[in-house]
Amino acid sequence: MREIKFRAWNVLENKMIPWEEMWSILGVTSITTYEHQHDSIGKTKPLYIPMQYTGLKDKNGKEIYEGDILYGNEDENDTVVYEENKFILQPLGDDSIFWEKSEVIGNIYENKELLND
């Protein structure tokens, strides 16, 4: 059985935090409950962006989360996304490399320079 875990991107502090830390900060009791802030035009945006653990690890044993950037497909980096009730690699989709042969090299929030054009 796959372990259900999360982490969250803290939008205000620009840092990744474990889900447990978010719970202790905000008293969050539900995965869908997190505070929001309003931008300059009054539009609501989240303070925390949750990302789910895929249940998989890379070739170095590092846990792979939604939003991670993986290296392992020749010259392109792939991003982990949750789509149609499953985790896939973009741009590869279901025809992806073997997860266990790839390596987590960053994530879409802290390492935007690693994203393909």
KOLGUVO-804413 format. One record per atom (N, C-alpha, C): x, y, z; atom name; residue number from 1. Coordinates in steps of 0.02 Angstrom, whole numbers, plus 50000, padded with zeros to 5 digits. Example, Ala and Ser with C-alpha at 12.3 -4.5 7.8 and 13.67 -1.06 7.14 Angstrom:
BEGIN
+-------+-------+-------+-------+-----+
|    px |    py |    pz | atomo | num |
+-------+-------+-------+-------+-----+
| 50660 | 49716 | 50390 |     N |   1 |
| 50615 | 49775 | 50390 |    CA |   1 |
| 50660 | 49835 | 50390 |     C |   1 |
| 50642 | 49888 | 50354 |     N |   2 |
| 50684 | 49947 | 50357 |    CA |   2 |
| 50645 | 50002 | 50394 |     C |   2 |
+-------+-------+-------+-------+-----+
***
This chain:
BEGIN
+-------+-------+-------+-------+-----+
|    px |    py |    pz | atomo | num |
+-------+-------+-------+-------+-----+
| 50042 | 49941 | 50000 |     N |   1 |
| 50000 | 50000 | 50000 |    CA |   1 |
| 50044 | 50062 | 50000 |     C |   1 |
| 50026 | 50112 | 49960 |     N |   2 |
| 50064 | 50173 | 49953 |    CA |   2 |
| 50053 | 50218 | 50014 |     C |   2 |
| 50108 | 50247 | 50038 |     N |   3 |
| 50104 | 50293 | 50094 |    CA |   3 |
| 50076 | 50360 | 50069 |     C |   3 |
| 50027 | 50387 | 50104 |     N |   4 |
| 49997 | 50451 | 50085 |    CA |   4 |
| 50032 | 50506 | 50125 |     C |   4 |
| 50069 | 50549 | 50089 |     N |   5 |
| 50105 | 50604 | 50121 |    CA |   5 |
| 50100 | 50665 | 50076 |     C |   5 |
| 50112 | 50722 | 50106 |     N |   6 |
| 50110 | 50786 | 50070 |    CA |   6 |
| 50167 | 50830 | 50093 |     C |   6 |
| 50180 | 50881 | 50053 |     N |   7 |
| 50221 | 50938 | 50072 |    CA |   7 |
| 50185 | 50999 | 50044 |     C |   7 |
| 50207 | 51059 | 50062 |     N |   8 |
| 50172 | 51119 | 50038 |    CA |   8 |
| 50222 | 51174 | 50022 |     C |   8 |
| 50209 | 51211 | 49969 |     N |   9 |
| 50248 | 51270 | 49952 |    CA |   9 |
| 50217 | 51330 | 49989 |     C |   9 |
| 50257 | 51363 | 50030 |     N |  10 |
| 50235 | 51422 | 50067 |    CA |  10 |
| 50244 | 51482 | 50020 |     C |  10 |
| 50190 | 51509 | 49995 |     N |  11 |
| 50191 | 51562 | 49945 |    CA |  11 |
| 50222 | 51626 | 49973 |     C |  11 |
| 50207 | 51643 | 50035 |     N |  12 |
| 50232 | 51705 | 50064 |    CA |  12 |
| 50307 | 51703 | 50078 |     C |  12 |
| 50331 | 51646 | 50103 |     N |  13 |
| 50402 | 51641 | 50121 |    CA |  13 |
| 50444 | 51608 | 50067 |     C |  13 |
| 50412 | 51587 | 50012 |     N |  14 |
| 50448 | 51554 | 49957 |    CA |  14 |
| 50492 | 51497 | 49982 |     C |  14 |
| 50461 | 51451 | 50018 |     N |  15 |
| 50498 | 51393 | 50041 |    CA |  15 |
| 50452 | 51332 | 50046 |     C |  15 |
| 50481 | 51274 | 50040 |     N |  16 |
| 50445 | 51211 | 50045 |    CA |  16 |
| 50443 | 51190 | 50118 |     C |  16 |
| 50384 | 51168 | 50140 |     N |  17 |
| 50378 | 51145 | 50209 |    CA |  17 |
| 50344 | 51077 | 50210 |     C |  17 |
| 50361 | 51036 | 50259 |     N |  18 |
| 50325 | 50973 | 50267 |    CA |  18 |
| 50253 | 50987 | 50287 |     C |  18 |
| 50208 | 50944 | 50267 |     N |  19 |
| 50136 | 50953 | 50281 |    CA |  19 |
| 50124 | 50959 | 50356 |     C |  19 |
| 50161 | 50920 | 50396 |     N |  20 |
| 50152 | 50922 | 50469 |    CA |  20 |
| 50166 | 50991 | 50497 |     C |  20 |
| 50216 | 51026 | 50468 |     N |  21 |
| 50231 | 51093 | 50491 |    CA |  21 |
| 50174 | 51141 | 50474 |     C |  21 |
| 50144 | 51132 | 50416 |     N |  22 |
| 50088 | 51174 | 50397 |    CA |  22 |
| 50030 | 51163 | 50446 |     C |  22 |
| 50018 | 51101 | 50464 |     N |  23 |
| 49965 | 51086 | 50512 |    CA |  23 |
| 49979 | 51121 | 50578 |     C |  23 |
| 50041 | 51119 | 50601 |     N |  24 |
| 50056 | 51148 | 50666 |    CA |  24 |
| 50052 | 51224 | 50664 |     C |  24 |
| 50068 | 51255 | 50607 |     N |  25 |
| 50064 | 51327 | 50600 |    CA |  25 |
| 49992 | 51351 | 50598 |     C |  25 |
| 49951 | 51319 | 50557 |     N |  26 |
| 49883 | 51343 | 50546 |    CA |  26 |
| 49829 | 51303 | 50582 |     C |  26 |
| 49847 | 51247 | 50611 |     N |  27 |
| 49796 | 51204 | 50640 |    CA |  27 |
| 49753 | 51172 | 50587 |     C |  27 |
| 49783 | 51159 | 50529 |     N |  28 |
| 49746 | 51130 | 50473 |    CA |  28 |
| 49728 | 51058 | 50490 |     C |  28 |
| 49666 | 51040 | 50477 |     N |  29 |
| 49643 | 50972 | 50491 |    CA |  29 |
| 49621 | 50936 | 50428 |     C |  29 |
| 49619 | 50970 | 50372 |     N |  30 |
| 49597 | 50940 | 50310 |    CA |  30 |
| 49644 | 50959 | 50254 |     C |  30 |
| 49655 | 50913 | 50208 |     N |  31 |
| 49699 | 50926 | 50151 |    CA |  31 |
| 49674 | 50983 | 50108 |     C |  31 |
| 49610 | 50995 | 50108 |     N |  32 |
| 49582 | 51048 | 50066 |    CA |  32 |
| 49575 | 51115 | 50102 |     C |  32 |
| 49597 | 51117 | 50165 |     N |  33 |
| 49589 | 51178 | 50205 |    CA |  33 |
| 49656 | 51213 | 50213 |     C |  33 |
| 49663 | 51270 | 50182 |     N |  34 |
| 49721 | 51312 | 50194 |    CA |  34 |
| 49701 | 51384 | 50181 |     C |  34 |
| 49737 | 51429 | 50214 |     N |  35 |
| 49718 | 51500 | 50212 |    CA |  35 |
| 49732 | 51530 | 50143 |     C |  35 |
| 49699 | 51586 | 50129 |     N |  36 |
| 49708 | 51621 | 50067 |    CA |  36 |
| 49725 | 51694 | 50081 |     C |  36 |
| 49756 | 51726 | 50032 |     N |  37 |
| 49768 | 51798 | 50035 |    CA |  37 |
| 49738 | 51829 | 49972 |     C |  37 |
| 49732 | 51894 | 49971 |     N |  38 |
| 49705 | 51929 | 49913 |    CA |  38 |
| 49761 | 51967 | 49879 |     C |  38 |
| 49764 | 51963 | 49813 |     N |  39 |
| 49815 | 52000 | 49776 |    CA |  39 |
| 49792 | 52072 | 49765 |     C |  39 |
| 49829 | 52110 | 49726 |     N |  40 |
| 49815 | 52182 | 49718 |    CA |  40 |
| 49748 | 52197 | 49686 |     C |  40 |
| 49718 | 52149 | 49650 |     N |  41 |
| 49653 | 52162 | 49620 |    CA |  41 |
| 49597 | 52125 | 49657 |     C |  41 |
| 49613 | 52100 | 49716 |     N |  42 |
| 49563 | 52068 | 49758 |    CA |  42 |
| 49549 | 51995 | 49742 |     C |  42 |
| 49588 | 51966 | 49699 |     N |  43 |
| 49580 | 51895 | 49682 |    CA |  43 |
| 49611 | 51852 | 49736 |     C |  43 |
| 49576 | 51799 | 49756 |     N |  44 |
| 49601 | 51755 | 49808 |    CA |  44 |
| 49652 | 51707 | 49780 |     C |  44 |
| 49707 | 51698 | 49817 |     N |  45 |
| 49757 | 51648 | 49798 |    CA |  45 |
| 49780 | 51612 | 49861 |     C |  45 |
| 49803 | 51550 | 49855 |     N |  46 |
| 49822 | 51512 | 49914 |    CA |  46 |
| 49887 | 51536 | 49945 |     C |  46 |
| 49893 | 51529 | 50011 |     N |  47 |
| 49956 | 51542 | 50046 |    CA |  47 |
| 50001 | 51480 | 50043 |     C |  47 |
| 49970 | 51422 | 50038 |     N |  48 |
| 50007 | 51359 | 50035 |    CA |  48 |
| 49981 | 51319 | 49976 |     C |  48 |
| 50027 | 51288 | 49939 |     N |  49 |
| 50008 | 51246 | 49883 |    CA |  49 |
| 50029 | 51175 | 49900 |     C |  49 |
| 49981 | 51130 | 49913 |     N |  50 |
| 49997 | 51061 | 49932 |    CA |  50 |
| 50020 | 51019 | 49872 |     C |  50 |
| 50067 | 50974 | 49885 |     N |  51 |
| 50092 | 50927 | 49834 |    CA |  51 |
| 50094 | 50857 | 49865 |     C |  51 |
| 50067 | 50809 | 49829 |     N |  52 |
| 50062 | 50741 | 49855 |    CA |  52 |
| 50122 | 50698 | 49837 |     C |  52 |
| 50142 | 50655 | 49883 |     N |  53 |
| 50194 | 50606 | 49872 |    CA |  53 |
| 50167 | 50553 | 49824 |     C |  53 |
| 50207 | 50534 | 49774 |     N |  54 |
| 50185 | 50485 | 49724 |    CA |  54 |
| 50187 | 50414 | 49749 |     C |  54 |
| 50223 | 50402 | 49803 |     N |  55 |
| 50234 | 50334 | 49826 |    CA |  55 |
| 50295 | 50302 | 49794 |     C |  55 |
| 50330 | 50341 | 49752 |     N |  56 |
| 50389 | 50317 | 49717 |    CA |  56 |
| 50452 | 50354 | 49740 |     C |  56 |
| 50510 | 50323 | 49728 |     N |  57 |
| 50573 | 50354 | 49744 |    CA |  57 |
| 50617 | 50354 | 49682 |     C |  57 |
| 50662 | 50402 | 49678 |     N |  58 |
| 50708 | 50406 | 49621 |    CA |  58 |
| 50765 | 50357 | 49630 |     C |  58 |
| 50813 | 50357 | 49584 |     N |  59 |
| 50868 | 50309 | 49586 |    CA |  59 |
| 50912 | 50316 | 49647 |     C |  59 |
| 50908 | 50374 | 49682 |     N |  60 |
| 50947 | 50386 | 49742 |    CA |  60 |
| 50907 | 50374 | 49806 |     C |  60 |
| 50845 | 50351 | 49798 |     N |  61 |
| 50802 | 50338 | 49856 |    CA |  61 |
| 50765 | 50399 | 49881 |     C |  61 |
| 50768 | 50455 | 49844 |     N |  62 |
| 50732 | 50516 | 49864 |    CA |  62 |
| 50659 | 50511 | 49845 |     C |  62 |
| 50614 | 50530 | 49890 |     N |  63 |
| 50542 | 50528 | 49876 |    CA |  63 |
| 50524 | 50576 | 49819 |     C |  63 |
| 50479 | 50554 | 49775 |     N |  64 |
| 50456 | 50594 | 49719 |    CA |  64 |
| 50387 | 50622 | 49734 |     C |  64 |
| 50382 | 50689 | 49732 |     N |  65 |
| 50319 | 50723 | 49745 |    CA |  65 |
| 50294 | 50756 | 49681 |     C |  65 |
| 50229 | 50769 | 49680 |     N |  66 |
| 50199 | 50810 | 49627 |    CA |  66 |
| 50236 | 50876 | 49626 |     C |  66 |
| 50253 | 50901 | 49567 |     N |  67 |
| 50289 | 50963 | 49560 |    CA |  67 |
| 50364 | 50955 | 49557 |     C |  67 |
| 50390 | 50895 | 49569 |     N |  68 |
| 50461 | 50883 | 49564 |    CA |  68 |
| 50483 | 50884 | 49491 |     C |  68 |
| 50546 | 50902 | 49481 |     N |  69 |
| 50576 | 50900 | 49415 |    CA |  69 |
| 50625 | 50842 | 49415 |     C |  69 |
| 50617 | 50797 | 49366 |     N |  70 |
| 50659 | 50737 | 49362 |    CA |  70 |
| 50704 | 50741 | 49301 |     C |  70 |
| 50765 | 50716 | 49310 |     N |  71 |
| 50812 | 50710 | 49255 |    CA |  71 |
| 50820 | 50635 | 49242 |     C |  71 |
| 50823 | 50617 | 49179 |     N |  72 |
| 50832 | 50547 | 49163 |    CA |  72 |
| 50811 | 50530 | 49093 |     C |  72 |
| 50784 | 50578 | 49057 |     N |  73 |
| 50760 | 50567 | 48989 |    CA |  73 |
| 50804 | 50606 | 48940 |     C |  73 |
| 50862 | 50578 | 48927 |     N |  74 |
| 50910 | 50609 | 48881 |    CA |  74 |
| 50924 | 50681 | 48901 |     C |  74 |
| 50905 | 50730 | 48860 |     N |  75 |
| 50922 | 50800 | 48874 |    CA |  75 |
| 50865 | 50841 | 48902 |     C |  75 |
| 50810 | 50810 | 48920 |     N |  76 |
| 50753 | 50848 | 48945 |    CA |  76 |
| 50738 | 50830 | 49017 |     C |  76 |
| 50714 | 50880 | 49054 |     N |  77 |
| 50690 | 50870 | 49122 |    CA |  77 |
| 50614 | 50862 | 49118 |     C |  77 |
| 50587 | 50819 | 49160 |     N |  78 |
| 50515 | 50806 | 49160 |    CA |  78 |
| 50486 | 50828 | 49227 |     C |  78 |
| 50425 | 50853 | 49225 |     N |  79 |
| 50390 | 50876 | 49285 |    CA |  79 |
| 50336 | 50826 | 49305 |     C |  79 |
| 50332 | 50811 | 49369 |     N |  80 |
| 50283 | 50764 | 49395 |    CA |  80 |
| 50217 | 50802 | 49405 |     C |  80 |
| 50163 | 50778 | 49374 |     N |  81 |
| 50097 | 50808 | 49381 |    CA |  81 |
| 50046 | 50753 | 49396 |     C |  81 |
| 49991 | 50773 | 49427 |     N |  82 |
| 49936 | 50727 | 49441 |    CA |  82 |
| 49882 | 50742 | 49390 |     C |  82 |
| 49864 | 50693 | 49349 |     N |  83 |
| 49816 | 50704 | 49295 |    CA |  83 |
| 49776 | 50640 | 49284 |     C |  83 |
| 49712 | 50647 | 49277 |     N |  84 |
| 49667 | 50591 | 49264 |    CA |  84 |
| 49678 | 50533 | 49314 |     C |  84 |
| 49680 | 50551 | 49378 |     N |  85 |
| 49686 | 50504 | 49434 |    CA |  85 |
| 49751 | 50464 | 49435 |     C |  85 |
| 49805 | 50492 | 49408 |     N |  86 |
| 49870 | 50459 | 49411 |    CA |  86 |
| 49925 | 50511 | 49405 |     C |  86 |
| 49984 | 50493 | 49429 |     N |  87 |
| 50043 | 50535 | 49422 |    CA |  87 |
| 50076 | 50519 | 49356 |     C |  87 |
| 50093 | 50571 | 49318 |     N |  88 |
| 50128 | 50561 | 49254 |    CA |  88 |
| 50185 | 50611 | 49249 |     C |  88 |
| 50229 | 50601 | 49201 |     N |  89 |
| 50282 | 50648 | 49187 |    CA |  89 |
| 50264 | 50690 | 49127 |     C |  89 |
| 50271 | 50755 | 49133 |     N |  90 |
| 50260 | 50798 | 49074 |    CA |  90 |
| 50328 | 50816 | 49047 |     C |  90 |
| 50342 | 50815 | 48985 |     N |  91 |
| 50293 | 50808 | 48931 |    CA |  91 |
| 50280 | 50737 | 48909 |     C |  91 |
| 50307 | 50687 | 48944 |     N |  92 |
| 50305 | 50619 | 48919 |    CA |  92 |
| 50239 | 50582 | 48930 |     C |  92 |
| 50200 | 50601 | 48979 |     N |  93 |
| 50137 | 50568 | 48993 |    CA |  93 |
| 50146 | 50495 | 49013 |     C |  93 |
| 50105 | 50451 | 48987 |     N |  94 |
| 50108 | 50380 | 49006 |    CA |  94 |
| 50168 | 50345 | 48976 |     C |  94 |
| 50197 | 50372 | 48923 |     N |  95 |
| 50255 | 50341 | 48892 |    CA |  95 |
| 50319 | 50366 | 48925 |     C |  95 |
| 50319 | 50368 | 48990 |     N |  96 |
| 50374 | 50397 | 49027 |    CA |  96 |
| 50432 | 50349 | 49038 |     C |  96 |
| 50488 | 50377 | 49057 |     N |  97 |
| 50546 | 50337 | 49076 |    CA |  97 |
| 50528 | 50298 | 49139 |     C |  97 |
| 50570 | 50251 | 49155 |     N |  98 |
| 50560 | 50215 | 49219 |    CA |  98 |
| 50577 | 50262 | 49276 |     C |  98 |
| 50529 | 50270 | 49322 |     N |  99 |
| 50538 | 50316 | 49378 |    CA |  99 |
| 50603 | 50301 | 49416 |     C |  99 |
| 50616 | 50238 | 49428 |     N | 100 |
| 50674 | 50220 | 49469 |    CA | 100 |
| 50741 | 50234 | 49435 |     C | 100 |
| 50741 | 50251 | 49371 |     N | 101 |
| 50802 | 50268 | 49336 |    CA | 101 |
| 50813 | 50343 | 49332 |     C | 101 |
| 50765 | 50382 | 49355 |     N | 102 |
| 50771 | 50454 | 49352 |    CA | 102 |
| 50795 | 50482 | 49419 |     C | 102 |
| 50808 | 50547 | 49420 |     N | 103 |
| 50834 | 50579 | 49480 |    CA | 103 |
| 50797 | 50645 | 49492 |     C | 103 |
| 50775 | 50656 | 49554 |     N | 104 |
| 50744 | 50720 | 49572 |    CA | 104 |
| 50800 | 50772 | 49575 |     C | 104 |
| 50792 | 50825 | 49533 |     N | 105 |
| 50843 | 50877 | 49531 |    CA | 105 |
| 50816 | 50944 | 49555 |     C | 105 |
| 50753 | 50946 | 49573 |     N | 106 |
| 50723 | 51008 | 49598 |    CA | 106 |
| 50647 | 51004 | 49595 |     C | 106 |
| 50615 | 51062 | 49600 |     N | 107 |
| 50543 | 51066 | 49595 |    CA | 107 |
| 50523 | 51130 | 49559 |     C | 107 |
| 50460 | 51134 | 49540 |     N | 108 |
| 50436 | 51188 | 49497 |    CA | 108 |
| 50435 | 51256 | 49533 |     C | 108 |
| 50442 | 51258 | 49598 |     N | 109 |
| 50440 | 51321 | 49634 |    CA | 109 |
| 50510 | 51347 | 49650 |     C | 109 |
| 50554 | 51304 | 49671 |     N | 110 |
| 50621 | 51325 | 49691 |    CA | 110 |
| 50671 | 51324 | 49634 |     C | 110 |
| 50656 | 51289 | 49580 |     N | 111 |
| 50704 | 51280 | 49526 |    CA | 111 |
| 50674 | 51291 | 49457 |     C | 111 |
| 50643 | 51348 | 49447 |     N | 112 |
| 50610 | 51363 | 49383 |    CA | 112 |
| 50659 | 51362 | 49325 |     C | 112 |
| 50722 | 51375 | 49338 |     N | 113 |
| 50772 | 51375 | 49285 |    CA | 113 |
| 50783 | 51306 | 49255 |     C | 113 |
| 50761 | 51253 | 49289 |     N | 114 |
| 50769 | 51185 | 49264 |    CA | 114 |
| 50712 | 51163 | 49217 |     C | 114 |
| 50659 | 51203 | 49215 |     N | 115 |
| 50603 | 51186 | 49172 |    CA | 115 |
| 50620 | 51195 | 49099 |     C | 115 |
| 50596 | 51149 | 49057 |     N | 116 |
| 50605 | 51155 | 48986 |    CA | 116 |
| 50562 | 51211 | 48959 |     C | 116 |
| 50583 | 51242 | 48905 |     N | 117 |
| 50544 | 51298 | 48877 |    CA | 117 |
| 50476 | 51279 | 48857 |     C | 117 |
+-------+-------+-------+-------+-----+
***
